[in-house]
């Protein structure tokens, strides 16, 4: 830490179009909203963009709309606001809980939904000071040509640690992206791919504008493990949604964060007869989660512990939702 | 890139020419000589640099001054009024909430943000509001007791 802040120009657009234009004018420019992760990266020499485009003044990003099609939450809405929203707490409990659990209270005052969805992947070999990384010959994600986590592999294994993505994914959220060619909307799950150095599908000069949640249906919950109960990024986290059908069965949706380079929707064993919850179902559920995730040595905590914890949390949440 | 920024610090309007990359903690400590807010972890992990921006606790070590134009900033130096300590400052003093004292400005400011929003917090509210503030003396019991005492005094 304690590197000098790099020099940059802060551009302050007031509309999404102006922000897109600013990105086009300054190749390599980086978007900045709350800055809770970005400023730390700048200080560590992990990013030196020359131009920052400040999204805080773009009023259109801070709106929330509730319609019969569901809830549209602007990318600039802060996590503290999301955590305090009644519509979110009632209709999408996992989303409220995830927002409430991010970092510490002063981070949540400024950290935004868009920032958390676009959060850079993290690794114990990456989130270090310049001199630390230099003495280790850098790494695949930044300046180097080897991944210290998996030296024989050919991709970066840094883990995605955003809390909002899995919570939104179990509710079937989509995201709205604006760019030079207009607006597009994709399933949030399709926004990510499994490469720590390039984990989000955002074209150059594109901006995440909002998340769309379908009308409330399933109940849901979110839980994570971390070293300290506050401030820390998750070692692993899981969101579970439970849709109880009229015929007495329960359908679960599970999404995991912190274990892979992207938030992961887990394939599940099938429906559960909610009238008679059975141990075999939950045992299979636990195994499925263990099989799906692939935590690596990206944190100081052993991958195996994170694998077992996240599967145990899944079962705990699923049982609680029945 | 430089700009002129105008903001309020502890009720006083301040104008200055600043570079875009100047952090709020450096602006306060180096240019305004307000050294109450501390640089602890220097990376948004400890809360020692907490100040109030428009009444809400913010981490000044990860806040750009350029983004605070027109904002109302309050630091620990602005808490005492007319030579009289604020309720929280007095409570921390009387209940031994300040130990080595390094985290205390951040603790008091974070607690001030809480009490303005919720004048009668329970223990869990206090723990949640101070969740981003670390004390390396690890005497959180007296810190929580201090906030409770200040809240009790204010609601009497």
Interface residues (C-beta under 8 A of the other chain):
Chain A: X1 X2 X5 X6 X7 X8 X9 X10 X35 X36 X39 X40 X42 X43 X52 X54 X56 X103 X104 X105 X106 X107 X109 X110 X229 X230 X231
Chain B: X1 X3 X19 X20 X21 X22 X23 X41 X42 X43 X44 X45 X47 X50 X56 X57 X58 X59 X62 X63 X64 X66 X67 X110 X128 X129 X131 X132 X133 X134
